[in-house]
Amino acid sequence: MSNLDILSFGETMAMFVAEQPGDLAHVEQFGKRIAGADSNVAIGLARLGFNVAWLSRVGADSLGRFVIDSLQREGVDCCHVAIDPTQPTGFQLKSRELDGSDPRVEYFRRGSAASHLSVANITPELLRARHLHATGIPAALSESARELSCHLMTTFREAGRSVSFDPNLRPSLWSSQAAMVSEINRLAVLAHWVMPGLSEGALLTGYEDPGDIAAFYLDKGVEAVVIKLGAKGAYFRSQHDQGFVPGVPVSTVIDTVGAGDGFAVGVISALLENQSFAQAVVRGNWIGSRAVQSRGDMEGLPSREELQAALSDAQGRQQPA
């Protein structure tokens, strides 16, 4: 694992996507894919040519093999995915919506192999990665996975390596909203780049205005905050700069799930290539717009060639305000 660029970690589940719209109870046919915000980002960055390692656990079952095979086909290094002989791989059911609305998702992940992630799963070579991407999902899975998140983010930050954080709030996994807000903010301030959605930022900080949400984290030592505003675009603010970048118009929204992960892929990849925050948000908006135009969570994430072919046009049309 030489020249490791990025470490991502968390839970990847098998996902059964309804082939027909309507109540999941009445759907008879499903397509099998993988799902997981953290691994979506890993896949997106691997497609752009980065060397990405994935830290996780899966069960010793067919769904676990499916998860690993799917990630490896995408070029993600799965050497550090543990096989748990006693706990299952999590999975989910996802509805099909024809009007562009958010699909309904039912999770079957309680007690999954990934919920048993802990600091013991870390190996020294993983800590040599150039960048760590974290989300709030592992912290919601269990106390041991929360300790893992905190340990990794602290270690990378103390070593002078960059850390990105997407809250990815999952209220149903927490005992209370207060616990979620407290623990997610504890992790967020360990990151250099924090990327909440507007509603997430409001819930976590108590502020409604993007500038105030950003200031909340900047005052606690975060280097930059990028706030996703959905179809409108995104707002960014660092210690030295701020601006708004309009969204990329999309004629037909097929599936909104994965748009935020695509946005994160764009921002992280651009910043690791030493582009400005404004340029990074332009790329994030473009990749996010691609994600909503495909049925799967990560099918719309581009290759490096696709990015280079399209981004010059996107950057010409979108300049920060």
N, C-alpha and C positions, 0 to 999 in steps of 0.2 A: 504494500500500500504506500508507494512512494508518491511524494508531491500531492498529498491529499488536500483538495481545495476546501471541501465543505463537509461538515458532519451534521446530519439531521437525525432525529430520534422520535419515537412515539409508537402509535399503534396503527398498523395497516390491517384493515378488515376485508373479508370477502364481501362483495356487494351484489345483490340480486336485483336487477332493474326490471321493472314491469315492462312487458312488451306491449301491453294495452293500457289505456287510461282507465280510471275508475278506482273503486274501493279495492285495496290490496287483498282483501278477503276473497274477492271474486276473480282476481287475476290468475290465470292458469299457466302462463308462460313468462319466464324471466330470463334475461341475459346475465351472464356472470362476469363481473369485473372486480377490480380492487378499489378500495376507498380509504382515505385517510389524508387529512390536510397536510400533515407533516411530510408524508411520502409523496403527495402530489408535488410539493415544492422540490423534493429531492429529484423526482423524475424530470420536472421542468428544467432544473439546472443541469442535469446530466444530458438532456437533449441539446443544451447549448454548449456542450463540450467540457463542462467542469467535471472533475474527479470527485464524486460524491459517495460518501459512506453512509449506510443506514444502520442505526442501532435500534434493535427491537427484540421481541420474543413472539413466537408463534407456537401453536400446538403441534404435536406429532400426529397431524391428521392431513387429510387431502386438501382442506382449505389452506392450511399452513404451507403446504408444498405449492399450491397455486399462487399464494401471495409471493413467496420467494421467487418462483419461476417468472412471474410477471415483472417483478422489480429488476431481476437480472437481465431480462430481455431488454429493458430500458437502459441498461448500462450502469445501474446502481450497484455499488459494492455491498453485498449482503453477507460478507464473511463474519460479521459480528451480530448476526441475528441468531439468537439462541432458540433451540428447539425444546419446548417444555413437554415432558412426557405425561404430565398429569393434568394440565389445564388446556382448554380448547382455544382455537383461533376464533376471535370474534367475527360476527357478520352482521349485515344489515339488509333490510328490504327497502326499496326506493320506488315511489310511484312514478308514473309517467304523466306529465301535465302537457296539454296541448296549447295553453294560452300564455306560456312564458312565466307563469307563477311558480313560486318555490315548491319543489316536490315534497311530498310527505315521506318521512324516513322513520323506520322503526329499527331500533338497535337491539342486538343480542350480544352484548359485550361484557356483562357483569361477570367478574371472576375469570376473565379471559387471561390467556398467557401474558399478553402485553401489560395487563394491570399489575403483574408481578415484576415489572422492570425495577431495578434498584441500582444503587451505586456499584454493587458487585459486578454489574455487567460491563463496566467501563474497563477498557484496556489502554495501556500507555500510548499505543500508536494512534488511537483515536484522538487523543489530546494534542496531537501534532498538526491537526487540520488547521488550515488558514482561517476558516470562518465557521461559526456555529449558528445554525438556524433553530430556533425553539418556538414552540407555541404553548398556549395555555392548556392544551388537551391532556398531555401526560400528567400534569399537575392535578387534573381532575379525576384521574383514574384510580389513584391510591396514594397513601402516604409515602410509600417507598418510591413510587414514580415521581412524586413531588420533590422528594429529597434528591433524586437523580437530576431533575431539572435545575434545581438550585445549585447543586454541586458543579454541574457542567458549565452553567452560565458564569458562576463565580470564578471557576478555574480559567476559563477562556479569557474573561475580562482581566484577571490579574496577570495573565501571561501576555497581555497586550494584543490579543487577537480579537477581531471584530465579532460582535454578537447581534443578531437580529431577532426580533420577537413579535409574533402576531398573537394577540390575545385569544382569538378563536374561542369565544366564550361558549360553554356548553352547560347552561344552568341546571339541566336535569341531572347532571352528574355530581352536583355539589349538594352538601347538606343544607346550605342556606345561601341566599344572595350575599349576605354580609361576609361569609367565609370566602366565597368566590372572589369578591372584590378585594378583600385583604390579601389573599394569597397571589392573585394575578398581579396586583400592583407590586407586591414584594419581588416578583420575578421581573416585571417590566423594567424596574429601575436598575436592574443588573445589565440591561442591554444597551447597545449603542444606538440602534435604530428600532423604534417601536412603530407598529403599523396597525392601529385599530380601525374598525369601521366607525362611522360617526355615532351610531347608537351605542356601540360598545364603549367608545370613549366617554360618552355622556354618563353611562352607567358606572364606569370605573372612576370617574373624576368628579361627577356632580355638576359639570359644566356642559352647556349646550353648544357654545361657539367653538368652532375648530381651533381658533387661535388660543382660546383659554385652555382647551384640552391639551394642546401642544405645550403650552407654558407650564402646565401642571407637571409634566414629565421632564421638561428641560430644566426646571428648577431643582429637580432631584438628581441631576447628573447625566441624563440621557443626551446623546449627541444630536439626534434629530428625530422628529416625529412626522410620520406621513399618515394622513387621515383619509380613508376611503369614503367617497361621497356617492357611491353607486354610479348610475349612468351620468351623473353630472361631472364626474372626474375625481380629482383628489387635491387636497391641500397639504403643503409641506412646510415645515419650519425647523430650522436649525439654530444654533447659537449665532449664526452670522447672516442667515438668509431666510426668506419665506416667499411663498407664492401659491397660486392656484393653477392647475393644469386641467383644461376641460377634457371630458371623456370622449371616447371615439364612438361616433354614431353607429348603431347596429340596427339593421332593418328588421331582423327576426331574432328574438330571444328564444332559444330552445331549452336551455337548462341553466339556471343561475348558480347551481352548486359548483364550486371550484373557481369562481371568478376571483375571489380574494386570494386564492393560492396562486393563480396566474399572475395577479398583480404583484405578489411577493417575489415571484420568480424574476419578473422584470426589474423591480427595484434592486434586489440583491445582486443580480448579475451585473447590472450597470454600475453599481457602486464598487463592486469588486474589480471592475475594469476602469476604476478611477474616473468615472463620469460624475457630473454634478448631480445634486439632488433633483434639480429641475429635469435634467435629462433622464434620470432614473425613473421619475414619475411618468414621464412621457412613455417610456418603454413599459412600465407597469400597466398603464391604462390600455396600451395596445394589446398586450398579452391577455389582460383581463377580458377585453372585448372579444377576443378569439374564443376564450373559454366558454362564454355563454352561448356560443353558436354551435356547440356540439353536445351530444346527449350525455357523454360520460364526464366524470369529474376532471380527468386530465387529458382526454383525447385531443382537445384543441390546443394543447401546449406546443409551441413551434420548435422546429429544429433550428440550428444556427443559420442554415442556409435560408430558411423561410424568414427568419428574423431580419437578416441582412437585406433580403430582397424587398421587404415591406417597410422597414423602419425609417428609411430615409424619407419616404413619402409621408409617413405619419408625423415625423418630427417637423417636416415642413409645414404641415397643417396645424400643429399644436405647439404654440409657444407660451411659456408661463406668463400669466398676467402680472 
